[in-house]
Amino acid sequence: MHETPLIYVHEELGASLGTFAGWRMPIDYGNPLSEALKTRQAAAVFDISHLTKIEVSGEGAYSVLQRLVAKDISKLPVGTMLAPTAFLNEAGGFVDDVSVYRLGEERFLIIGNAINWEKDVRWLEEHADKRSVEISDVTADYAMIAVQGPLSGELIGAVAPKLLEAEPLSVISPMKTIVGEAVIGSRSGWTGEEGYEIIARPEVASALFDKVVEGGAVPAGLGARDILRIEMGFCLYGREIDEETNPIEARYWVFSWRKRGYVGCDALLKALEEGVKRVRVGFVGRPKMPIPRRGVEVYAGQRKVGVVTSGTFSPMLGKTVAMGFVDAGHAIEGLRLEVKIRGKRYPLIVSKMPFLKGR
């Protein structure tokens, strides 16, 4: 069991703590629906220290990542990041979906999912030449927070103004923060809103978290984060994507269409040529129906045609939204299907994603 280095901050703020991917984290601060709504309307701050952080450096760093990362990093300038992309296995399935920060010509930072911490480190070590590449697991050394929402820029401008000099998805490194330490900051996030993600030593991140809350941001937990990402139709590892699922099925464009030679490329090209049997789609349900959770079966008449992978109640839409996989022949926008929950059937309409328009 690991604890976020900001655990004492969350305890003081009265968070409900729980376990996610082996980390003790804030699940909510009393009302995840309210926290999600505040993120859309104003600003919220999330502790995302559980995300995997791996530094790849040395004269062979670029070469190994260009072979492992499904998007082309050849034109990624120093001081920028690339997201989302992925490590794929030979069959084209997801080892992990990741972000890549280029901190130097031969120095990179990989951000991956918490659930894949050890696997990501192992994957890099297995493919890197130790004579020319150094793999440094810095996950436990740094905290990471996300300030998200339409007022996030105003808040960041008050406590860490140099972040506002960044273009979308760019990195400021090194820079001075409110306590005078170097951090990495990017205009990015996982909510569909304007936002900033900041990687720093725990004492720096803790002070910044406090300052942003004092400035008016609502502290939010993993419950709100899940609601927000489902509203946007974003994939979560272990739900929508895994080692057995490829980006074509998941409709998750983490690869460069013209790039060749990366691990999983041949399998992906074959899937593009032959087509896939199942496709990830969105579903919209009624306001008062039970939330279809992971594993709930999807039916067309009496025939099972798919399965739900994630579901929630959208506070912005006032209705149930979900994602899942259906047979390719049933991936038709507007098609009425049904789910079976506790022995009773409820209608779901196949829908475009994101569910929130204009984001």
C-alpha positions as CSV (number, residue, x, y, z in Angstrom):
1,M,0.0,0.0,0.0
2,H,1.3,3.4,-1.0
3,E,0.1,6.8,0.3
4,T,0.0,10.0,-1.7
5,P,2.6,12.3,-0.2
6,L,-0.2,14.9,0.3
7,I,-2.2,12.6,2.5
8,Y,-2.1,14.9,5.5
9,V,-3.4,17.8,3.4
10,H,-6.5,15.6,2.5
11,E,-7.0,14.5,6.1
12,E,-7.0,18.1,7.3
13,L,-9.6,19.0,4.6
14,G,-11.9,16.1,5.7
15,A,-11.5,13.9,2.6
16,S,-13.0,10.4,2.4
17,L,-10.0,8.3,1.9
18,G,-9.9,5.0,0.0
19,T,-7.7,2.7,-2.0
20,F,-7.1,3.0,-5.8
21,A,-4.5,0.9,-7.7
22,G,-2.7,0.3,-4.5
23,W,-2.6,3.9,-3.4
24,R,-4.4,5.5,-0.4
25,M,-6.1,8.5,-2.0
26,P,-9.0,11.0,-1.5
27,I,-12.1,9.5,-3.0
28,D,-14.2,12.5,-2.4
29,Y,-14.7,15.5,-0.1
30,G,-18.3,14.7,0.7
31,N,-20.1,15.0,-2.7
32,P,-18.4,13.8,-5.9
33,L,-21.3,15.1,-8.1
34,S,-20.9,18.6,-6.6
35,E,-17.1,18.4,-7.1
36,A,-17.5,17.4,-10.7
37,L,-20.0,20.2,-11.3
38,K,-17.7,22.8,-9.7
39,T,-14.9,21.7,-12.0
40,R,-17.1,22.4,-15.0
41,Q,-18.3,25.7,-13.6
42,A,-15.3,27.2,-11.8
43,A,-12.2,25.3,-10.7
44,A,-11.1,22.2,-8.7
45,V,-7.8,20.8,-7.6
46,F,-7.0,17.1,-7.7
47,D,-4.1,15.1,-6.2
48,I,-2.9,12.8,-9.0
49,S,0.4,11.8,-7.3
50,H,-0.5,8.1,-7.8
51,L,0.3,8.4,-11.5
52,T,3.5,6.5,-12.6
53,K,6.5,8.8,-13.3
54,I,9.5,7.4,-15.1
55,E,12.5,9.3,-16.4
56,V,14.2,7.9,-19.5
57,S,17.6,9.5,-20.3
58,G,20.9,8.8,-22.0
59,E,22.2,8.8,-25.6
60,G,19.7,6.0,-26.5
61,A,16.6,7.5,-24.8
62,Y,15.1,8.9,-28.0
63,S,15.7,5.8,-30.0
64,V,14.1,3.4,-27.5
65,L,11.0,5.6,-27.0
66,Q,10.6,6.2,-30.7
67,R,10.4,2.4,-31.0
68,L,8.0,1.9,-28.0
69,V,5.7,5.0,-28.3
70,A,2.9,4.7,-30.9
71,K,3.0,8.4,-31.8
72,D,5.9,10.0,-33.6
73,I,8.2,11.8,-31.2
74,S,10.7,12.9,-33.8
75,K,9.3,16.4,-34.0
76,L,8.6,16.8,-30.3
77,P,10.5,19.9,-29.2
78,V,12.3,20.1,-25.9
79,G,10.0,21.6,-23.4
80,T,6.8,20.1,-24.8
81,M,4.7,17.1,-24.1
82,L,2.8,14.5,-26.2
83,A,-0.5,13.2,-25.0
84,P,-2.3,10.8,-25.3
85,T,-0.1,8.1,-26.7
86,A,0.6,4.6,-25.7
87,F,3.0,1.6,-25.3
88,L,1.5,-1.2,-27.3
89,N,2.3,-4.9,-27.2
90,E,3.1,-7.0,-30.2
91,A,-0.6,-7.9,-30.7
92,G,-1.5,-4.2,-30.7
93,G,-3.1,-4.2,-27.2
94,F,-2.4,-1.6,-24.6
95,V,0.5,-2.0,-22.3
96,D,-0.4,1.4,-21.1
97,D,-1.6,4.8,-22.4
98,V,1.0,7.4,-21.5
99,S,2.1,11.0,-21.8
100,V,5.6,11.9,-22.9
101,Y,7.4,15.0,-21.7
102,R,10.6,15.9,-23.5
103,L,12.8,17.6,-20.9
104,G,16.0,17.5,-23.1
105,E,17.3,16.1,-26.4
106,E,17.8,12.7,-24.7
107,R,15.8,13.2,-21.5
108,F,12.1,12.3,-21.2
109,L,9.5,11.8,-18.5
110,I,6.8,9.2,-19.0
111,I,3.5,9.5,-17.1
112,G,1.5,6.4,-16.9
113,N,-1.4,4.8,-15.0
114,A,-0.9,3.9,-11.4
115,I,-2.2,0.4,-12.0
116,N,0.7,-0.2,-14.4
117,W,3.5,1.3,-12.3
118,E,5.7,-1.9,-12.1
119,K,4.7,-3.0,-15.6
120,D,5.7,0.3,-17.2
121,V,9.1,0.2,-15.5
122,R,9.6,-3.4,-16.6
123,W,8.5,-2.7,-20.2
124,L,11.0,0.1,-20.5
125,E,13.8,-1.9,-18.9
126,E,13.2,-4.9,-21.1
127,H,13.5,-2.9,-24.3
128,A,16.2,-0.4,-23.4
129,D,19.9,-1.0,-23.8
130,K,21.4,-0.4,-20.4
131,R,24.6,0.8,-21.9
132,S,23.0,3.8,-23.4
133,V,19.7,4.3,-21.6
134,E,19.0,5.0,-17.9
135,I,15.5,4.2,-16.6
136,S,14.7,6.0,-13.3
137,D,11.5,5.3,-11.5
138,V,10.7,8.7,-9.8
139,T,7.1,7.9,-9.0
140,A,7.6,8.1,-5.2
141,D,9.9,11.1,-5.4
142,Y,7.4,13.6,-6.8
143,A,3.8,14.6,-6.1
144,M,1.5,15.7,-8.9
145,I,-1.6,17.9,-8.8
146,A,-4.1,19.0,-11.4
147,V,-5.9,22.3,-11.3
148,Q,-8.9,22.1,-13.7
149,G,-11.8,24.3,-14.8
150,P,-12.6,27.6,-16.5
151,L,-11.1,29.6,-13.6
152,S,-7.9,27.4,-13.4
153,G,-5.8,30.0,-15.3
154,E,-6.8,32.8,-13.0
155,L,-5.9,30.7,-10.0
156,I,-2.6,29.5,-11.4
157,G,-1.8,33.1,-12.4
158,A,-2.1,34.1,-8.8
159,V,0.1,31.4,-7.3
160,A,2.4,30.3,-10.1
161,P,2.3,32.9,-12.9
162,K,5.0,31.4,-15.1
163,L,2.7,28.5,-15.9
164,L,0.6,30.9,-17.9
165,E,3.4,31.5,-20.3
166,A,3.0,28.0,-21.6
167,E,1.3,27.2,-24.9
168,P,-1.3,24.4,-24.7
169,L,0.4,21.1,-23.7
170,S,3.8,22.7,-23.1
171,V,6.2,22.3,-20.3
172,I,7.9,24.9,-18.1
173,S,11.1,23.4,-16.7
174,P,12.7,24.5,-14.6
175,M,10.6,27.3,-13.1
176,K,10.1,29.0,-9.7
177,T,7.0,28.3,-7.8
178,I,5.5,29.8,-4.6
179,V,8.2,28.2,-2.5
180,G,11.1,28.7,-4.9
181,E,11.6,25.1,-6.1
182,A,11.8,23.8,-9.6
183,V,8.7,22.0,-11.0
184,I,7.3,20.8,-14.3
185,G,4.0,22.2,-15.3
186,S,1.8,21.6,-18.4
187,R,-1.4,22.9,-19.7
188,S,-3.2,19.6,-19.8
189,G,-5.7,17.5,-17.9
190,W,-8.2,14.7,-18.0
191,T,-11.5,16.6,-17.5
192,G,-12.2,18.3,-20.8
193,E,-11.8,21.7,-19.2
194,E,-8.9,24.2,-19.3
195,G,-6.4,23.0,-16.8
196,Y,-2.8,22.6,-15.5
197,E,-0.9,19.6,-14.3
198,I,2.1,20.2,-12.0
199,I,4.8,17.8,-11.0
200,A,6.9,18.8,-8.0
201,R,8.6,17.7,-4.8
202,P,5.9,16.9,-2.2
203,E,6.5,20.0,-0.1
204,V,6.1,22.2,-3.2
205,A,3.0,20.5,-4.4
206,S,1.5,20.6,-0.9
207,A,2.0,24.3,-0.6
208,L,0.6,24.9,-4.1
209,F,-2.4,22.7,-3.4
210,D,-3.2,24.8,-0.3
211,K,-2.7,28.1,-2.1
212,V,-5.1,27.0,-4.9
213,V,-7.7,26.0,-2.4
214,E,-7.3,29.3,-0.5
215,G,-7.8,31.0,-3.9
216,G,-11.2,29.3,-4.4
217,A,-10.6,26.0,-6.0
218,V,-12.7,23.1,-4.7
219,P,-10.6,20.1,-3.6
220,A,-11.9,17.1,-5.5
221,G,-11.3,13.4,-5.4
222,L,-11.1,10.4,-7.6
223,G,-14.9,10.0,-7.7
224,A,-15.4,13.4,-9.4
225,R,-12.4,12.7,-11.7
226,D,-14.2,9.5,-12.9
227,I,-17.4,11.4,-13.5
228,L,-15.6,14.0,-15.5
229,R,-13.7,11.6,-17.7
230,I,-16.8,9.5,-18.5
231,E,-18.7,12.7,-19.5
232,M,-15.8,13.3,-21.9
233,G,-15.7,9.7,-23.1
234,F,-12.1,9.2,-22.0
235,C,-10.7,5.7,-21.6
236,L,-9.5,4.3,-18.3
237,Y,-7.0,1.5,-18.2
238,G,-8.6,-1.7,-16.8
239,R,-12.0,-0.5,-18.0
240,E,-12.0,0.6,-21.6
241,I,-8.5,-0.5,-22.5
242,D,-6.1,-3.4,-21.6
243,E,-3.6,-5.8,-23.1
244,E,-6.4,-7.5,-25.1
245,T,-7.8,-4.3,-26.6
246,N,-6.3,-2.4,-29.5
247,P,-6.8,1.4,-30.3
248,I,-9.0,0.7,-33.3
249,E,-11.6,-1.2,-31.2
250,A,-11.3,1.4,-28.4
251,R,-11.5,4.3,-30.9
252,Y,-8.6,5.8,-29.0
253,W,-6.2,7.6,-31.4
254,V,-3.0,7.2,-29.6
255,F,-0.9,6.3,-32.6
256,S,0.5,8.2,-35.6
257,W,-1.2,7.1,-38.8
258,R,2.0,7.4,-40.9
259,K,4.5,6.1,-38.3
260,R,6.0,2.7,-38.8
261,G,8.3,0.4,-36.9
262,Y,7.0,0.8,-33.4
263,V,6.0,-2.2,-31.3
264,G,2.5,-3.2,-32.2
265,C,2.5,-1.4,-35.5
266,D,2.1,-4.5,-37.7
267,A,-0.8,-5.8,-35.6
268,L,-2.5,-2.4,-35.8
269,L,-2.1,-2.1,-39.6
270,K,-3.7,-5.6,-39.8
271,A,-6.7,-4.5,-37.7
272,L,-7.1,-1.5,-39.9
273,E,-7.1,-3.7,-43.0
274,E,-9.3,-6.4,-41.8
275,G,-11.6,-4.4,-39.5
276,V,-12.6,-5.2,-35.9
277,K,-15.5,-7.2,-34.5
278,R,-16.3,-4.9,-31.6
279,V,-16.2,-1.1,-31.1
280,R,-16.3,1.2,-28.1
281,V,-19.4,3.4,-28.0
282,G,-21.2,5.8,-25.7
283,F,-24.6,5.3,-24.2
284,V,-27.2,7.7,-22.9
285,G,-29.8,6.6,-20.5
286,R,-32.8,7.9,-18.5
287,P,-32.2,10.3,-15.6
288,K,-33.6,8.0,-12.8
289,M,-32.4,4.6,-14.0
290,P,-29.8,2.7,-12.1
291,I,-26.2,3.4,-13.2
292,P,-24.9,0.6,-15.5
293,R,-21.6,-0.4,-14.0
294,R,-18.7,-2.3,-15.4
295,G,-19.7,-5.8,-16.7
296,V,-23.4,-5.0,-17.2
297,E,-24.5,-6.8,-20.4
298,V,-26.0,-4.9,-23.4
299,Y,-28.8,-6.5,-25.5
300,A,-30.5,-6.0,-28.8
301,G,-33.8,-7.8,-28.2
302,Q,-32.8,-11.2,-26.7
303,R,-29.3,-11.2,-28.1
304,K,-26.3,-10.0,-26.1
305,V,-24.4,-7.6,-28.3
306,G,-22.0,-5.9,-25.8
307,V,-20.9,-5.0,-22.3
308,V,-20.7,-1.8,-20.3
309,T,-17.2,-0.7,-19.2
310,S,-18.0,2.5,-17.3
311,G,-21.1,4.4,-16.2
312,T,-22.1,7.4,-14.1
313,F,-24.7,10.0,-13.6
314,S,-23.8,13.2,-15.3
315,P,-24.5,16.3,-13.2
316,M,-24.1,18.5,-16.2
317,L,-26.7,16.6,-18.3
318,G,-28.9,15.3,-15.5
319,K,-29.0,11.8,-16.9
320,T,-27.1,8.5,-17.0
321,V,-24.1,8.2,-19.4
322,A,-21.9,5.2,-20.0
323,M,-19.4,3.6,-22.3
324,G,-18.8,0.1,-23.5
325,F,-18.1,-2.3,-26.3
326,V,-20.8,-3.6,-28.8
327,D,-20.6,-5.7,-31.9
328,A,-19.4,-3.6,-34.8
329,G,-22.8,-4.1,-36.5
330,H,-24.6,-2.4,-33.6
331,A,-22.3,0.6,-33.3
332,I,-24.9,2.9,-34.8
333,E,-25.6,6.3,-33.4
334,G,-29.2,6.6,-32.2
335,L,-29.7,2.8,-32.0
336,R,-31.8,1.8,-29.0
337,L,-30.3,-1.1,-27.0
338,E,-31.0,-2.3,-23.5
339,V,-29.0,-3.3,-20.4
340,K,-30.0,-5.8,-17.7
341,I,-29.6,-4.5,-14.1
342,R,-30.7,-6.6,-11.2
343,G,-33.0,-8.6,-13.5
344,K,-34.7,-5.6,-15.1
345,R,-34.1,-4.1,-18.5
346,Y,-33.5,-0.4,-19.1
347,P,-33.0,1.4,-22.5
348,L,-29.7,2.9,-23.6
349,I,-29.2,5.0,-26.7
350,V,-25.9,4.6,-28.6
351,S,-24.4,8.1,-28.6
352,K,-21.5,10.2,-29.8
353,M,-18.7,11.1,-27.3
354,P,-17.9,13.4,-25.7
355,F,-21.4,13.6,-24.2
356,L,-20.9,17.2,-23.4
357,K,-21.0,19.3,-26.5
358,G,-18.4,22.0,-27.2
359,R,-15.7,20.4,-25.1
